[in-house]
Amino acid sequence: MALRPLHELHHRRHGRNLGLGIVLAALIVIIFGLTMVKVQNGEFGRAPGTADSVTQRTEGQGG
């Protein structure tokens, strides 16, 4: 039994899957990079809108 050549549909799917994989990998790299920057700046422990971040922001603004 001989092997059949790949159908044209398989080539298109492969290209689409490769493109999607590259986009997902780029998204993961961006999220990882943003997380590393937040951790290094020490902003990871504070949630936006909490009492600590609100009081620090209002004290620093021309008060």
C-alpha positions, 0 to 999 in steps of 0.5 A: 500500500503506497502512501498518498501525498498530503492534500492541499488542505493539510498544507493550509492547516499547517500554515494556519497552525504555525501562525497561531502558535507564533501568536500565542507564543508572542502573547505568552512572552508579553505577559511574562515580560510585564509580570517580570517588570511588575515584580521587579518594581515591587508593584506585584503585592498591591492590587489597583484601587486598594487602600494602600495605593489610593492613599499613596496616590492622593498624598503625593498629589499637590496636597 
